[in-house]
Structures are given as structure tokens and as C-alpha cells.
Amino acid sequence: MTMRAFKGLQDLEGTTGIQLNAAAGHIFYGKDIESKMAPIAKEEGVLLTAEDVHQRYPFLDTSRYGDTAMLFPINGGHANPRMIVHAEQKAATLQGCDIFDDVVESVGESGSHTHGEPVMRVLTKNGRHLLAKKVLLCTGAFTQLKDLLPPSTELDFGIDGTFTVRLEVGEDDLEKISSMPTMTSFTDPEWNCYMLPPIKYPDGKYYVKIGPLNQDQRRLTSLKEVKDWFLSKPDPKLVEKYRDLLLSIVKGFNPVSVKADMCVCSRTPTGLPYCDMVSPRLGLAVGGNGCGALLSDEVGRMAAEMIAGGENWNRDIPREMLKAQFITPPSNL
């Protein structure tokens, strides 16, 4: 899905004229990397040692965390999630879609019928009542924090509070590390992370970013906890840990400042997104497992085909792999 997502972003760029993908390349590094790569990835990746990485990028040293790496020089890089949303909305508008800038409070079956078929009702915070033949939930971590699912239904689905650390890059260092690829590690769980190269932010400054993969996170269970998490700050010791982790790999870099941002990550027990029909009229595409922004266009494409009708699935990924799992299933299942 990741490989297909890059092709989808290229198509979206062509449709909207909005540049989305910075093809910086990507490196997986750590221990026994080749065994962790899917066959399609091995076809495009270049297997390296830690020394090979250092030779290609003299400012990088991954040897402390394992002696293997795989480089994706072409289908790898980074994209701005907010620009992806902007481009997708532009593409939708070009296709005749109406976009409402509002918060959905509830989704359910209406007492109304169209040609004998029940219809779905969507109620928004600003009082809009929308009727639809079908509804597709792409609501991420908020899927179970609003009244969106059928009564008494509970997905097997968790929300983890996490964070990122940004290190400001000065002009001298920017020239030195500007060729840095995006990076993900598979090493000892305590040190697993992802890193982004210098990127210009709205404040006009350049930052490199690092965040944990699955560790150093906190499980959140209510809308209040999620709101409070976004308004809080991470433990200073964790900020220091990931600052030092980045500096142990990007050598000779002297950050001008260090900032931290809060975020949340939705988790499924399968480690894969849910892309499934909850009822004949309600579908969902949720559960990014830390890759939601990257996979959004491809999973959205699959979900659109699904909600349009089962015969339109047209994917070689077995449908069962993306089937939603429930703690309490809807009464119709």
C-alpha cells in the first residue's frame, strides 16, 4: 500500500497542480532489515551496510543500531499531510463534491426511506442535517469518540498519545545535511523511530523531525483525554532522549533550537488499517497505525471502491486482511 501511495500522490499532483511529494529517498536501518521487507519492497530497495550508508551520506552513522539498511532512492520521501488534504479536497471539488467545514456529531439510520431503502442521517455541530444513501467514516482516532457507529458497537481500536521532536537547522548545517533521506529504524524497541530531513515550516525555519514508533506512548480512552493530550507537552526527558537519538545518527549537527509537538496515533490489533463495511450503508477506513498520512490516498481509494459496491473492490490485497475487528460487533453482524 505504501508503494502504491506514492503513485497515487503523483496522480493527485497531476490533477490538482499541487506539489505533494518531496522525493528525498528513504532508508530503513537496523538489524536484519532484509527479513523485514515485503517482496515488492525488495525489488525496488538497495541493500546496504551501515558503512555503505555512511559513504553515501557522510553525515549519517547508523552503525550503533545495526549493520544493515535498505535504501529506496526513487519511491521514497515525504509529503505534507495538510497539503494532501488540500489537494484531495480540490480534486473532490473538481469532481462536483460539496465540502462542509463542520464537525460531525452523530451518524445513524434515519426514519426516512428512499425507494423503500433506509437512508443515513448525519448531524453536525452547526446543526446541519444531511441525508445519504451511504456513509464512509474516515475519522481516525475520533471514530469512537463521537456517536458515529451503530448503538452498542465497539471496535477493537486504540488511541495512543504520542509526540514529535523538531530540531531547528541553521544555515551552515542546512547545506551540509540537505541531502538527508527520510529514515525508519528496526532495531531494539526502545530506540525505534522515524526521522524526516530538513523541511521548511510555516515560520520560515528549517527543522529535522524525529518521533517514536510504538514506544513511549500513552493510551487515551476519551475525547477529553485526547483534547488534554493535544494541549499538553511531552515529558522533557523524552524530548531529550529523542533529540540525543537523532544527534547520535546525524553527526556534526548543532541544532539552533528544539521544539516538541503532540499528536495521537490510532492502533488496530492487526497493525493494518480497517477498510470494511460495518453495515450495508456504513463503511469505515480507519486505523493508520502510525502510517495514516502516508497511506491515506491509497486506503481512501480502496475505501471509495468498497463503498461504491463490493464488485468494485479490484485489489489483490485479500479483503479479510483489512476486515474490522470488534469487541462488541454491531447487531447486524
C-alpha positions, 0 to 999 in steps of 0.5 A: 500500500505504501508503494502504491501511495506514492503513485497515487500522490503523483496522480493527485499532483497531476490533477490538482497542480499541487506539489505533494511529494518531496522525493528525498529517498528513504532508508530503513536501518537496523538489524536484519532489515532484509527479513523485514521487507515485503517482496515488492519492497525488495525489488525496488530497495538497495541493500546496504551496510551501515558503512555503505550508508555512511559513504553515501551520506557522510553525515549519517552513522547508523552503525550503533543500531545495526549493520544493515539498511535498505535504501529506496532512492526513487519511491521514497520521501515525504509529503505534507499531510495538510497539503494532501488534504488540500489537494484531495479536497480540490480534486473532490471539488473538481469532481462536483463534491460539496465540502462542509467545514463542520464537525460531525456529531452523530451518524445513524439510520434515519426514519426516512426511506428512499425507494423503500431503502433506509437512508443515513442521517448525519448531524453536525455541530452547526446543526446541519442535517444531511441525508445519504444513501451511504456513509464512509467514516474516515475519522481516525482516532475520533471514530469512537469518540463521537456517536458515529457507529451503530448503538452498542458497537465497539471496535477493537481500536486504540488511541495512543498519545504520542509526540514529535521532536523538531530540531531547528537547522541553521544555515551552515548545517542546512547545506551540509545535511540537505541531502538527508533521506527520510529514515525508519529504524528496526532495531531494539524497541526502545530506540525505534523511530522515524526521522524526516530531513530538513523541511521548511515550516510555516515560520520560515525555519528549517527543522529535522523531525524525529518521533517514536514508533510504538514506544513511549506512548500513552493510551487515551480512552476519551475525547477529553483525554485526547483534547488534554493530550493535544494541549499538553507537552511531552515529558522533557526527558523524552524530548531529550532522549529523542533529540540525543537519538537523532544527534547520535545518527546525524553527526556534526549537527548543532541544532539552533533550537528544539521544539516538541509537538503532540499528536495521537496515533490510532492502533488496530490489533492487526497493525493494518488499517480497517477498510470494511463495511460495518453495515450495508450503508456504513463503511469505515477506513480507519486505523493508520497505525502510525502510517495514516498520512502516508497511506491515506490516498491509497486506503481512501481509494480502496475505501471509495471502491468498497463503498461504491459496491463490493464488485468494485473492490479490484485489489489483490490485497485479500479483503479479510486482511483489512476486515474490522475487528470488534469487541462488541460487533454491531447487531447486524453482524 
